[in-house]
Amino acid sequence: MPVCNFADAGVIVIDKPRGPTSHQVTAWVGEMLETKAGHSGTLDPQVSGLLVVMLGSAVRLAPVLQKHGKEYVCLMRLHGDVPEEELARIAGEFVGRIYQRPPRRSAVKRNLRIRKIRRLEILDRQERLVLFRVRCDAGTYIRSLCHHIGLALGVCGHMQELRRTASGPFTEEDAHTLHELADACAAAEEGDAGPLRQMILPVEAAVADIPRVVIRDTAVDAVCRGAVLAGVGVVERTGFGKGEPVAIFTQKGELVGLGEALVSSSSFEPGDTGFVAAPTAVFMRPGTYERGWKRGRSREGYP
């Protein structure tokens, strides 16, 4: 029996310490909460910071959460002296699309890839030590970024320390240490589940930054049962392109599930006929809302 009777899907943001692997930290969280757990983006053992851990059926959010943009604070050591103005100029040249090949120590294939650096800000400098903050696409190798900045400066360089400070909509303010989680679990075992409930976020929080589709109450049960959503079941939507992931919500703000957009948001209006999105992961249980479709009709998410 879990120490806290939370819903069967949730997210907890852990402040991973240096030392253990992301898989080990995730396993510890799962053991403490006695539930299935998975993480949304690996941090090397010597890297600290935000590790988003999905609980229960929320592990199906992985394909979306793994694509979340990331923010890091990095300490880079240059191998030679560089003027302040030259460092700022070269750092600015790395903002935008860059080419990277995974490091040799990486577990993935070393194919050339394109990633986007959205912001790179020099925070402080002490001689050859440079502290900077970088906002980037998922899958960006900061170790490689430091190496390439050093090469561009003509002195070489390497990453000395790294901390992840944001992942998608989550920041350090959302994070909890393993010790804090253990204390909350102990309190829950003694009858006070309040601290633990505050730590575990609803699945809605994890998809706050992806496009959404709000559907009619009468279309909810059909989507819960795997029906393709049609425009007549849509109340409102934000902007998205064909093939992009979308979050499907009820009018009360509850997450029904995730879907893949079959058309762009600009090609239809709420209430139009035609398919809009195909469910890829459903989190709401069938029967939560009254069925709005009738037997004998095609199940297309109609009201």
FENHUNOR-V423452 format. One line per field, one symbol per residue. ss: DSSP state (~ for helix, > for strand, _ for the rest). psi: psi as a letter, one per 30 degrees, with the letter a starting at -180 (. if undefined). A space follows every 50 residues. Layout:
ss=???
psi=???
This chain:
ss=________>>>>>>>>_____~~~~~~~~~~~~___>>>________>>> >>>>>>~~~~~~~~~____>>>>>>>>>_____~~~~~~~~~~__>>>>> >__________>>>>>>>>>>>>>>>__>>>>>>>>_____~~~~~~~~~ ~~~___>>>>>>>>>>>__>>~~~_>_~~~~~~~~~~~~____~~~~~~_ >_~~~~_____>>>>_~~~~~~~~____>>~~~>>>>_______>>>>>_ ____>>>>>>>___~~~_______>>>>>>>>__________________ ___
psi=kkfkillgklkkjkjklkdlleeeeeeeeeeefhlkkllgjkklegklak jjkkkbfffffefeeffkllklkkjkklglkkkeeeeeeeefffkaklkk kkleflflkhkklklkjfkjkkelkjcfkkklkkkllkgkjeeeeeeeee effgflllkelkkkfkjbfkaffflkleeeeeeeeeeefgfjfeeeefej klfeffgfglklkklleffeeeefggkkklffgkellakllkflkkkjll ffgkjeallkkfllffglkkflllkekkkfkkfkkkfelkkfllkflkjg gl.
